[in-house]
Structures are given as structure tokens and as C-alpha cells.
Amino acid sequence: MDDDAQGETVELLWEAELDGAILTDEGWSVVSKVGTDDPAVFSAYLRTLRWNTATAADRDLFQAPFRAGIHQDAYQLLPLRKALRLPRVNLLIADDVGAGKTVEAGLVLREMLLRRRVNFVLVAAPAGMVRQWQDELEAKFGLSFVLVDREYLTTLRRERGYTANPWSSGSRFIISHSLMVDETYIGGLRDLLGDFRAQALLILDEAHHAAPASGSRYAIDSQFTRAVRGLASRFEHRLFLSATPHNGHSNSFSSLLEILDPQRFTRGVPVRPGELNAVMVRRLKSDLRHFGEKFPERVVEPIVLDGLRDDAPELVLSRKLAEYGEIIRSRATSLPARQAGNAKLGFVGLQQRLLSSIAAFGRTLEVHRKGLDRADGPGLEGAAETFVHGGPEPEDESIEEDGGKLIQDDEDAAAEAAGAISAAVSDLAIMNEMLEIARKHAQRPDGRIAWLADWVRTNMAPGGRWNERRLVVFTEYEDTRRWLEKRLAEALDDLQADDRIASFTGATPLIRREELKRRFNADPVQDPLRILICTDAAREGINLQMRCHDLIHMDLPWNPARLEQRNGRIDRKLQPSPKVWCRYFVYAQREEDIVLQALVRKTELIRTQLGSAGKVISHRLSDRLEREGITRPKTQAREIDEKVDDDLENTAVAEMGDETSVRRARQAKDIDDLRETLERSREKVGVDPDELRSVFQTALARAGMSLDSARAGEISGTPLFRLDAGDPIFSSGGWPELLDDLRIRRRKRSEKLKDWRSEVPLRSISFRPALTEDKVDAEGVLQLHLEHRLVRRLLSRFLSKGFASGLSRACVVVGPGAQPRVILLGRLALYGPGAARLHEEIILVTAAWTEAGRGAKPINPFGTLREEATLDQLDHAFRNPRSPADNVVERIRQWATRDAADLEPELQRRAEAQKAAATKQLLAVGEGEAKSLRRLLEDQHRRVARADAEPDDEQLSLLPELQAEAEQRRRDRRHWKTKLERLTTEIDQEPERVRRAYSVVADRLETIGLVYLWPETN
């Protein structure tokens, strides 16, 4: 019976078995029956077995970092350590933008898989990031995920029938946020999960989108909040990622945390700082730089444009729009409060676009003007809000059809709706004057284009020749993006700039997005792309830092958090430049720009000093500006520079335990502990790259190919290899699909498989990070690691029952020292309920071996000190394994069965001792987690009961404008009563379930083999 189908129930018909035999000695009697094994092969076999052991008994043992293609930075292991100490992995990774949250999540996922705690995974991310998640999990962790979208659904139903459940076709999936509210996609997932599925993990990226939307006093559930809450409760484990989890509303934060961990938190019940320590990780890049981690220094520079004539269109339109806004505010005083507020939205949206470009302002003003003739009515308010705040990106599949038109239609509808709402207070004469000026200047270049073209010529194409420098340019509006791309291309026409400039927008198809990211991060010598013009569709999660350290904002978003997200595209982990430059334009003669400068200053203050309070301040600043626009520039700039919303800021800092000195003191201790744990783990389960290469080489040779023949040079001393996809051994048996993972880009949807394979080459492979002289990952090189699919495929032959059955399980290898030694090895495995593997380790016994008088007396095992020396010698011998002379091997082989029999009783004794120790350790872990969970549930029950007994805030019910928030509060209170009942049940059941999961119900000691160390001098 094999052990590669854990948890499956198997019925055996003994009478139908051919040549059935019961093995009672776990294979010890077969040692060396048919000769001895080649030392290189046995070494590869033993190392593969060691690399595939895992344990749940040691909660401080890290295994995942050594099985991934990543830089092993100690700070990124904190989420992993916290996850290993939780009975259910409910964890919020709230690290700063660009600090490496994806890698941290991948490490937790890989460790959970290694420990057999997870067998179903769903990753949910914004639409623009699903491909990046798919690529990074595959390249860095060897994890293949299926992207669930319309194409996948259509293909699966065409192949399996319309009633086929797409979620039953695999165990690892990725889906976009936008599809999580679509019953077409999620209905089957709920059916598969049921009310609750053990060993299922949900990874939610940008998790703050699931927090209830902020009202003035009490946050209200959004559609996405309800969708995530209804789904997350079905997963045993949840991993949330967000750089901005707290928006200042205590009930919004507690609601998000309850979705994460309903046993620890309850929505509407304030969060205590101590409760977060176990489930949240929060580090700012400034904190990490303080502790010596490598992050670039950010230089923020204004580009001041001065000396414009008084009749310059930028200045004239600004003055006229200010006059228009004053008229609207004056006339709106006679309207009811809500209607007056909505009427101002038209002015605010127009001002935002004018500060972006005359092109965006002019086209929007045309549509806005049409809206004046349309009667105000139901449904317009939401569209007018979108005019100011912006709307969602098109759905994933809509992008493929005509995303540009969809975005344009949505913007036009919003502008027209804002016009309709503002019709009663608008001034048609001033609007027509602005239209006339805008039409005249909309398609002309302005001072920013001239400055940008001059900067490009000086810094990117000196002397008319393009160098390797790259640039990201951000704008908020599609109209500005189109105008910028045309005018900049015209200004650089003599530099043949057509293939140097590209755009990344909400309308860019997903495959095109991935192609742009690949090209922009590619070696500039290999790809001509130099300037990437982005709308805010690229502001979240996109990695653009590998070859670029310059970013320019053509316009500035009014929310500091969005500005920080833009800057985070190049100011992030793995940025090779010691400095990054983030620049923005300022018109010295335009009054509104002093407010924008104050916003930039506040953004930098938030980034470097305010920690968790930053999201609160960002939200409040943008909310105030978007309500009234920039109408009092000097006063508003002064208010932005001063502290705002002290109560909300203090709430965020208190609930997240984010006071700077406290945070840094905690982090200093964490990093020291993590470095120590990493080194201890490296000694026990580390995978040396040279050893991995050796085992890979042996496995490849057994498949019929020499790794040495695939040498492809080196980079900074790191050897490179390139496999030949045309080699006959790769022609069938799943090899072509496996090698496809090595190709430099994905296949396009319309591309034929045969054409793609013939045109797109394989990347080179390495076993260490291949870094260029400036410490950038080499282009076209993939670092192999233990969990890469190619490595797993080759090494799997050493784990198969067929391979082990073909071994002699005896090996003679030349080693250091003057005394022959013998080592007997076995693998101990302990199993819990459901055949979950709780603990594995390799047990061994060593002894001196002498040929003279060998038959007269048994050999005696070494003590601890001599055993450690023997193991060091064995490790040394297997680094360059060689067999001694044939006659030596034959003389030793005839004693192998007797030697194994002599040492087996000691091996069994040690295995029993290790089993007892590991069982005790496992029970202690289970008991500790059970007690901790019981205390947690009982405390939560007391707090919810206390909150339920307190009177409610009557003002929420009395004020008409707060009725939605009052209803949300009533729903939360009803939820408390339901939760009290559930907590009572969980107090009785959950601790025992956790305790039982660590109980050992079966064990097995398997034969590995016998190794003889023969002295080179003997």
C-alpha cells in the first residue's frame, strides 16, 4: 500500500491480488539483495526524502522559504510565524505598499500545503492583478492556479456540459473581485464548499474593499462586503492583504476583522489592540529601512511652471470656473441640503478635469452642457457621485470586447447626470465662454508637454540616442491620457518614439497588460519600450520597479492614498536603484495648485510618520475636497497641512496598536527572532542550491539527458542552463506542457499552440538567483527551486514506489576519515485523523565497521558525539559521491543484510523514543491551541453580551439623513444575538476539534537503506 493518497478510503480484494504478500519488516530484509546502489543515485534519493519531510510538532520550523524562488528576507517571515501559531490561519497582512505582501502570502500558503493543513485555495484580487498573482505563485512557489473568468467557464461547460461545476475541476483557483458578486461564477463555489469546508483557504487581496463603506457616523455594508462575508465564512482559513485596512470607523474595521476571524472579532464591537497582535502584521517601509532592509529612498520633487501670460488658457479657465462655482454655491443655498450638495458635484468634477488637462475639461464640459437640458430624476445621484469619485473598471471580459468605449460611455453618463442635477443653479453664459476657450486649446500642447519632452531628450535620449532609462507617467483621466500620448509622440517625432511609448489603462485587455508589464521590466537592450503612460487602473499592485526609478504625475488625485499607490509602482521591494524620483507639476500662477502641493506634503507625512492613521486622514481629506472642490485655496491648504480628525486618527492608531515607538520596538524584537529561527530552520530543513542542482542533474540523467550539455554561460558567477524543447525525451509524457512554463511569455488567446512553441523560446534556468551587476534579476532567467513543477516532475521519480522498490537500499561511498562506518536509515511518519501527516523525520543509527572478525559478534552503535562526526562525514561524501573499488563493494555487500539486522533494534528503539517525544509535543501543541481558543471564545462571548446589553445611539434614529446607518446598526445588533448562540456552541465543540487534530492515530517506520562510508586511504 502506498502513502501518496492520504485521506482516501480504499477497499482491497485480497483474493484478486496477484502475488500478494504481507510485509512485516517494512523492507529491512531486502537490503542489498540485488547488489548495491550508485552513490549519486542513492544520495539524490536520500536528499529528496529529507526535503519532503515535514512536521506540525515544531511550530517555529520554517520550511517554505527553502522551497521557493525568493530572496530570503527575515522580515517577510513574520506572517508565516504567526500563521503557524494559529489553530485556524486567519491573518491580516497589512504591510506598506510595495513591502512584498504577495510573497508573504505565498510563503504561508506553501507552508500550509507542506503541513497538509490546506487542500483547497481561492485567491481573490482586483481584475488588473489576477494575472500577476497567477504568474508569481507559479514562478516563485511552483503553484499552478486556474483563472476563473468567462473564457474558462465557457471552455469547461463546452467540454463537460452546461451543468458542470467549474470549481470541482481543481483545487487552486484565482478570481477577480468584480466576479465575486456574480452568481454565475460564485453559485457553484458555494455548492462545493457547503456551509463550512475544512482545509480550505481564502486569500483576499486588497481586502479593504470588503470593509463596509464609510457613512458619516456608522459604516454601511456594500454589495462586495456582503458577498465576501457570505463566502469567507465557508473557509476554515483566511488570509487578507491590505496596506490600508482601517478607515477611521471602528465598526467598519471590526466588520472587516469579523469576516477574517469571527471567533475573535464581532462587527460593531470595538477592537482592542491586544486582540490584533495574533492575527495582524503591520510594517511600514520606513520602519523596515530603519532596521536595515533595502528599500529605495524616495525623492519627491515639484516641477514648477511659471511665467505664463495672464491670458494663458490654463489660468483663464481656472478663473472662470471659480466664478462659475461661486454662482452655483450661491444659488444652491435656496435648495434642500441634500439637493444642494448634489448640485455642487458638477462643479467639483469639472474642476478635477481642468486640473488634469484642458482636453479632459473640454470634452467633459461638452457632455455636461447637454445634461443641463435633461430633467433631474431618480438614478442621477449615483451617476453624479461617480462623476466626482470615479467608477469601477469594466468587468474582466468586457475589457476584451471594447473596454475603451465602455469607460468613455460611463464617464459621459456621469458628466451628463451631474449636468442634469446642476441645471437649476448653473450659469449658461459662463459655461459657453469656457466651452469656446476649451475647444480652441483642447488639442494643443501645454507647458507640461514642453517640459516633459525636454526632460526626455536630456535624460533618456541625450544626443538623439535612447539610453536605458525608463519613465512612468500617471494621469487620472482617459481623455488626458489620449491627449498626452499624441502630443508627446509629436514632440519627440524626430526620435522615432512610436515604439518607445505605450499606454496602460482600464481599457487595456488583460493579455496586453501582462505583455506591457513584461516589456517594461525587460532588459532595455532587448526591448525599446521606454515610457509607459498609465491611468489609475495601474495604481494597485502592479510591479514596474525592475528597470524604472522615475515617475511623473501629470495630475494629482485628491486622495493621498491614491497618490501613494501610484508612487508605490516603483517605490517597492526589489527596486535596484538606491533612489526613486516622484515628480508632479505645479502652476505657480494658479491658486488651486497650492492645495495640490499641500496634498503631496500630507502624503509624504502619512507615509513616513502616521502609520495606520494615514488611511483615516486620506479619506477625510478627499471627502472634504470632493464635497466642495477647491474654493478657498489658501485656507484649504493650511487645513491640509494641519492635523485633521484627531478623534478618528486616534481611533485608528489605538485599535491597530500603531504608535510609532511601540511599533518599532515590537518589530526590532521580531526581526531578531526571525533571523535566528531562519538560521535554525536552514540547519534542519534548508535546501542548498548546489545540492538541488546535483539531485536535478542525477534525475535528468536518469531521464536520458545531461545537464552539462545544456550549459548556457553564466551571470555574475551563477551558471545558466537552457533545456532543448526539441530533445526527443521531451516530446511526450506531459513534458511539452511542462516546458511551456519556461517560455518567456504566455500564449495569447488567438495564438496557435504550435506557432507559439516554435516562436517563443525557453528561458534559461539557474539554481541560484541570477543577478546582473546592478543587482537586478537577469532577463530571461528562471531560478529553479524545490517546488517548481519541472523540479517536482524530475524528483518525483525518487519518491515513487516503483523507484524505491528497484533500489538495493545499500550504498558504499568514499568518504573522509580513517575508519569504515555504517549508517542505517529509516523514515518515521506519524498520522492524525483523516490520515493527515503530522510528523516526519529521518531516523538513523551509526557504527564503526570492521571486516576482521565480523561474523563473531554484532556491531555496536556509536554514541551521540561520534554519531555527529559520522553524519558530517556522510554529508561531505555525498557532495561528490564516488564508489570505492569493485572488490571492496562486493566484500561489504555480503555483510549488508546481517549489518541491517544488527542495527535495526537500535533504530526501532530510537524511532519509538522519537515517536513518544513527537507525540508528546503534538499533544502539547494541540492542548495549547485548544486552551487558547477556549479563552478567546469565552472572552468574545462576554464582550458581545456586554455590548448587546448597552443602550443604542438614539441620534442615529432621529436624524433623517442617517437612516441607512441606523438600519445598519440594527442589523448588527440582531447579528450579535445570533452570534452569541453560535459562540456558545463553538465553546463546547471547537477546542476539542483542535485538540483532536493533533492526536496520533497511526505511525510507520519505513526502510530507507544502509550506507557504508569507506575511507579513501583504506
Secondary structure, DSSP 8 states (H G I E B T S, - for coil): --SSSTT------GGG-TT----SSTTGGGTTTT--B-HHHHHHHHHHHHHT--BSS-TT---GGGGSSS---GGGGHHHHHHHT-SS-EEEE---TTS-HHHHHHHHHHHHHHTT--SEEEEEE-GGGHHHHHHHHHHHH----EE-SHHHHHHHHHHH-TT--GGGG-SEEEEEGGGGG-HHHHHHHHHHH-S-EEEEEEEESSGGGGS-B--SSS-B--HHHHHHHHHHTTEEEEEEE-S----S-HHHHHHHHHHH-TTT--TTS---HHHHTTTEE---HHHHHHTT----EEEEEEEEE----TT-HHHHHHHHHHHHHHHHHHHHTTS-HHHHHHHHHHHHHHHHHHTT-HHHHHHHHHHHHHHTTS---TTHHHHHHHHHH------HHHHHHHHHHHHHHHHHHHHHHHHHHHGGG--HHHHHHHHHHHHHHTTS--HHHHHHHHHHHHHTSGGG---S--EEEE-S-HHHHHHHHHHHHHHTGGGT-GGGEEEE-TTS-HHHHHHHHHHHTS-TTT----EEEE-GGGSSS----SS--EEEESS--SSHHHHHHHHTTTSSTT--SSEEEEEEEEETT-TTHHHHHHHHHHHHHIIIIITTHHHHHHHHHHHHHHHH-SSSHHHHHHHHHS---HHHHHHHHHHHT--HHHHHHHHHHHHHHHHHHHHHHHHHH---HHHHHHHHHHHHHHHT--SGGGEEEEETTEEEE---TTSGGGSSTTHHHHHHTTBSS---TTS-HHHHHHHS-B-EEESS--B-TTS-B-TTEEE--TTSHHHHHHHHHHHSHHHHHH--SEEEEEESSSS-EEEEEEEEEEE-GGG-EEEEEEEEEEEE--STTTTTS---B--HHHHHHHHHHHHHHHHS-----HHHHHHHHTTHHHHHHHHHHHHHHHHHHHHHHHHHHHHHHHHHHHHHHHHHHHHHHHHHHHHHHS---HHHHH-GGGHHHHHHHHHHHHHHHHHHHHHHHHHHHHHHHHHHHT---EEEEEEEEEEEEEETT-
